[in-house]
Amino acid sequence: MLSDAELDRYARQIILPAFGGAGQAKLKAAHVALIGAGGIGCPAITYLAAAGVGKLTIIDHDVVELSNLHRQPLFTDADIGALKAEVAAEAARRINPHVAAVAVAERLDEANAEALLTGASLILDGCDNFTTRLAVNRAAVALEIPLLSAAIGAFEGQVALYEGWRAGDACYACLVGNDPDRPGINCAETGVMGALAGMIGTVAALEAVRALSGWGQPLLGRLAIVDMLDRRWREVGVPEDAECPICQA
């Protein structure tokens, strides 16, 4: 049940015909596990908390650095050296006291991924390396939890939703392969436009709300790509890989 305070807080969402009180109730009952409280995680945490997702588990072992601040607006100079997960969880609770925000200041890997992600309604992965992303994907398939994957680099961003345990649906490894040593985009080397991180993190939050509450057409099996150097948006299909060692095992 939504309290009077919650009904007032979420009134502008609830009056949307495609969303309504039923959509808001689904968000309140939902649990999103966020991998990374960085450039993607910060805006995603902000809007998921504001939207009324009942529980957020924020998994990040890093500390805040000065070079983070141009694209991670949950943090300030005063937070430098503090654990990102703890600062972000505190910020989420400050944004919305109706949200339970839990900080997990651990590095997620193959050994602990399933334990950390069990019980989530949806996983939002905004981390910055393939090793972690592939561990998250493997756990998502094993636990049968939808995985919303978002990534940024320079002027480009990507968002996709995977339910790789379902017959005919791709997992993240169907797109990128299963090589944890595959070289990825490193923002420290290639750079990234700060506002792009905000855009992709917000799109990821919107797609998470969509997937959890059931309005519109989910991004399942589709990869949304934006190139803000030339302001181009496009979507491409992500087919199932019949030889994928993760979802076809």
C-alpha positions in Angstrom: 0.0 0.0 0.0 1.1 3.5 -0.8 0.9 6.1 2.1 -0.7 9.5 1.6 2.8 11.0 1.6 3.9 8.6 -1.2 0.8 9.2 -3.2 1.6 13.0 -3.1 5.3 12.4 -3.8 4.6 10.3 -6.9 1.5 12.1 -8.1 2.9 13.2 -11.4 3.9 9.6 -12.2 0.7 8.0 -11.0 -1.5 10.2 -13.2 0.2 8.8 -16.3 -2.4 6.4 -17.8 0.2 3.8 -18.9 1.7 3.8 -15.4 -0.8 4.6 -12.7 -1.1 3.4 -9.1 -0.4 -0.2 -10.2 3.0 0.8 -11.7 3.9 2.8 -8.6 3.1 -0.2 -6.4 5.3 -2.4 -8.5 8.2 0.0 -8.1 7.7 0.1 -4.3 7.9 -3.8 -4.3 11.0 -3.8 -6.5 14.7 -4.3 -5.6 17.3 -3.0 -8.0 20.9 -4.0 -7.6 23.3 -1.4 -9.1 26.8 -2.4 -10.1 28.9 0.7 -9.9 28.2 4.1 -8.4 30.1 6.0 -11.1 29.1 8.1 -14.1 26.2 5.8 -15.0 25.3 4.8 -11.5 25.0 8.3 -10.0 22.2 9.5 -12.2 20.6 6.1 -12.2 20.5 6.0 -8.4 19.1 9.5 -8.3 16.2 8.8 -10.6 15.4 5.3 -9.3 15.3 6.6 -5.7 13.2 9.6 -6.8 10.9 7.3 -8.7 10.2 5.2 -5.6 12.0 1.9 -6.2 11.6 0.1 -2.8 15.1 -1.1 -2.4 18.4 -0.2 -4.0 21.6 -2.2 -3.4 24.6 -0.2 -4.5 27.7 -2.4 -5.1 31.0 -0.5 -5.6 34.3 -1.0 -3.8 35.9 2.3 -5.1 36.4 5.6 -3.3 35.6 9.0 -4.6 38.4 10.8 -6.5 38.6 14.3 -7.7 38.6 13.2 -11.4 35.1 11.6 -10.8 33.3 14.8 -9.9 32.7 16.1 -13.5 30.4 13.2 -14.2 29.3 11.8 -10.8 27.1 14.5 -9.3 26.1 12.6 -6.1 29.7 13.4 -4.9 31.4 16.6 -3.9 34.9 17.6 -2.9 34.0 16.8 0.7 33.5 13.1 -0.3 36.9 12.6 -1.8 38.4 9.4 -0.2 35.0 8.2 1.0 33.5 4.9 -0.2 31.3 5.6 -3.2 28.7 3.0 -2.2 28.2 4.5 1.2 28.0 8.1 0.0 25.6 7.1 -2.8 23.3 5.1 -0.5 23.2 8.0 1.9 22.3 10.3 -1.0 19.5 8.0 -2.2 18.0 8.0 1.3 18.2 11.7 1.4 16.4 12.0 -2.0 13.6 9.7 -0.9 13.2 8.5 2.7 10.7 5.8 1.5 13.6 4.0 -0.3 15.8 1.4 1.5 19.3 2.0 0.1 22.0 -0.5 1.0 25.7 0.0 0.4 27.9 -2.9 -0.5 31.5 -1.7 -0.5 32.9 -4.9 -2.1 34.4 -5.8 -5.5 31.9 -8.1 -7.3 33.5 -11.1 -8.9 32.7 -14.6 -10.1 33.0 -15.9 -6.5 30.5 -13.6 -4.9 28.2 -12.4 -7.7 25.3 -14.7 -7.1 25.4 -14.1 -3.3 25.4 -10.3 -3.8 22.7 -10.3 -6.5 20.2 -12.9 -5.1 16.8 -11.4 -4.4 17.1 -8.5 -6.9 14.2 -7.8 -9.2 16.5 -6.3 -11.7 20.3 -5.7 -12.1 21.5 -2.4 -13.5 25.2 -2.7 -14.5 27.1 0.5 -15.1 30.6 -0.8 -14.3 33.7 -0.1 -16.3 35.3 -3.4 -17.0 34.5 -6.7 -18.9 35.6 -9.0 -16.0 32.9 -7.6 -13.7 30.3 -7.3 -16.5 30.7 -10.9 -17.5 30.5 -12.1 -13.8 27.3 -10.1 -13.5 25.9 -11.6 -16.7 26.7 -15.1 -15.6 25.0 -14.5 -12.3 22.0 -12.9 -13.9 21.4 -15.9 -16.2 21.9 -18.3 -13.3 19.5 -16.4 -11.0 17.1 -15.6 -13.8 17.2 -11.8 -13.1 16.8 -9.2 -15.9 20.0 -7.4 -16.6 20.0 -3.8 -17.8 23.5 -3.1 -19.1 24.7 0.5 -19.8 28.1 1.8 -21.0 29.7 5.0 -22.0 32.9 6.1 -23.7 34.0 9.4 -25.2 30.8 10.7 -26.9 29.0 7.3 -27.2 26.6 5.4 -24.9 24.8 2.1 -25.0 21.9 0.6 -23.1 20.3 -2.9 -23.5 18.1 -5.3 -21.5 18.9 -9.0 -21.3 16.9 -12.0 -20.1 19.4 -14.6 -21.2 17.8 -17.6 -19.4 14.8 -17.4 -21.7 14.8 -19.6 -24.8 15.4 -17.4 -27.8 16.7 -14.4 -25.8 20.3 -13.2 -25.8 22.5 -12.6 -22.8 25.2 -10.0 -22.5 27.9 -12.5 -23.6 25.9 -13.1 -26.8 26.8 -9.5 -27.7 30.4 -9.2 -26.5 31.7 -12.8 -26.1 32.9 -14.3 -22.8 36.5 -13.1 -22.7 37.1 -11.2 -19.4 40.5 -10.0 -20.7 38.9 -8.3 -23.7 40.1 -4.7 -23.8 37.4 -2.3 -22.9 36.8 1.5 -23.1 38.8 3.2 -20.3 37.6 6.7 -19.5 41.0 7.6 -18.1 42.5 6.9 -21.5 39.8 7.9 -24.0 37.9 10.5 -21.9 34.2 10.9 -21.5 31.8 13.8 -21.8 30.3 14.3 -18.3 26.8 15.1 -19.4 26.7 12.0 -21.6 27.1 9.9 -18.4 24.1 11.7 -17.0 22.1 11.0 -20.2 22.9 7.3 -20.3 22.4 6.8 -16.6 19.1 8.5 -16.8 18.0 6.4 -19.8 19.1 3.3 -17.9 16.9 4.4 -14.9 14.0 5.0 -17.2 14.3 1.6 -18.9 14.6 0.0 -15.4 11.3 1.7 -14.4 9.8 0.5 -17.6 10.9 -3.1 -17.1 9.8 -3.1 -13.5 6.4 -1.5 -13.9 5.4 -2.9 -17.3 4.6 0.2 -19.4 5.6 0.6 -23.0 7.9 -1.7 -24.9 11.0 -2.9 -23.0 14.4 -2.7 -24.6 14.6 -6.5 -24.5 16.9 -7.9 -27.2 17.6 -4.4 -28.4 20.8 -2.3 -28.1 20.1 1.4 -28.0 23.2 3.4 -29.1 23.7 7.1 -29.0 26.5 9.1 -30.6 26.4 12.6 -29.2 29.3 13.8 -31.3 26.8 14.0 -34.1 23.5 13.6 -32.1 22.6 10.2 -33.6 20.3 7.6 -32.0 19.8 4.1 -33.3 18.7 0.7 -32.1 20.0 -2.7 -33.3 18.8 -6.2 -32.5 20.9 -8.5 -30.3 20.4 -12.1 -31.5 20.9 -15.1 -29.3 24.2 -16.8 -29.9 23.5 -20.5 -30.3 27.1 -21.3 -29.1 27.1 -18.9 -26.1 28.8 -20.7 -23.2 26.7 -18.8 -20.7 23.1 -18.8 -21.7 23.3 -22.0 -23.9 25.3 -24.0 -21.4 
